[in-house]
């Protein structure tokens, strides 16, 4: 259930999801104002990727970064990947537990996910939604790193 503590936690995570969290928080606030007695629930699409092995979710960074700062591959678009993988299994007339598929989430945001037996085993999105496949505001990782120093790069100064 969304309460003030959940809102504070989502606010604290804005640096990890700068394109998502501010808009989601605005929607939560407007819904609280319009429907104060209606409970709200937050669904985090990273949960689907909790089944990834350490080999798939661990970055080659110092252990202290992983332990102290939570640096790992989280994955995103999990609700989409979960639905599409189950739907693909149904279309193949297989139980989800027997289907192995590669799911592509394509749109303004884009990611790929390997799903084995209904579980995420790897995904193209990493620590934040800003990693992964090239999509509308990307290649963000490159843009953020090189925008100041690469003449002709979109957004260069």
N, C-alpha and C positions, 0 to 999 in steps of 0.2 A: 504494500500500500504506500502511496506517495504521501509523505509528511514533510515537515520542515527539514528533518535530518537527511531525507533522500534528496530533497532539492539542494541542500548544501553539498552533498556528495557529488551530484551531477554538475553543480557549479564548479567544484574543485577540479573536475575532470575536463573542463572546457579545453585546456591545452592539448588533450589527447584527441578531442573530436570538435575542432573549432567550427566546422561547417554544420554540425548536427546539434550539439548541446544548446547553444543559445536559442535557436528556433524552437527546440523541444521545450525548453524552460519557459519560453514566452507562451507556448500553447498550454502548458500546465497551469501557468498563472492565470491566463484568460479563462480556462475551464474552471479553476477554483473560484474566480469572481462570478462567473455566470451560473455555476452549479455548486454552491458551497457545500451542500449536503450529499453530493454524489461522490463516492470514493473513486480514486484514480489509481491505476496500476501502471507501473513502468515495466516494459519488456526490453531487456537488453539483448541485442542480437549477437553479442559475443558469446553468450552461454552455449550456443550450439557447438562452438569450437573447443569447449572444455575437454573434449575427448581426444584432442590431438596429443600425440606422444611428446615426451621431452625432446626427442630428436627433431620433431617438426616445429615445436614452439620455442625452442631455446636459441637465442642469438649468441654469436661468438663474441661476447663482451665479458668483462670481469664479473666474477660471481657476485661481488658486492653490489654491482648495479642491479643484477637480477633480484637479489634478496632485499636490498634496501629501497629500491625504487620501482620494483615490479616490472623491470624491462623484460619483455617476452613478446612473442607473437600472440595477439589476442584474436584476430580475425573479426570480420564484420559481415553484414548481410546474412547473418545466420538464420533468421526467420525465413528469408527467401530461399536459401540453400536447403533448409530442412523441408520446406513445402515442395520445392521442385524435385528434390531427390525422392521423396515419398510418391509424388505424382508420377515420376518417371518409372518407378518400380511398379506402380499400379498399371501403367500403360504396357509394361513388359510382362504383366501378369505374374509378378514375383512379389513375395513379401519383402518389405523394406530391408529386413535383416539379411536378405540374400542378394540384394542389388548393389553393385559397385558402379558408380557413375561419376562423371566430371560435370559439375554444374557451373554455368556461367551466369552471373548476374550482370546484365548489361543495361546501361541507362546513363543518367547523369553521373552516377557512381558505378563502378565496375569492379568485379572481383571474380575469381575462379576458386572452386573448392572441390577437392577430392573427397568423395563420400564412399565409405566402405561399410556395407552392412548397416546403413542408416546413421553412421557416425562420421563426423568430420575427422579426416586424417591429415589434411593439409589444406592451406588456403593461401591465396596470393596477398591478402592484406595482413599487415604486421602489427606493430605496436600501436599504430593509430590508423584511422581510415584514410590517411593521406598517402599510405603506401599501397602497392599492388599494381594492378593493370593501369594502363594509361586511360584517363577519363577526363571529363570536361575541364576541371581546374588543374590538371596534371600535365606533364610529369612533375608533381609538386615536390617530391624529394629533390629532384634535380633543380627545379626552379628555385626552391628556397636556398639551396646550397650555392648555385652558380649565378643567380640573377644579377648580382652586383658586379660580377667580374666578367661576364660573357656578353660582349657587344652583339647586338642583334637578337639576343634571347628575349622572348616575350617578357615584359616587365623589367628588363635591364635598366640600370640607371647609368 
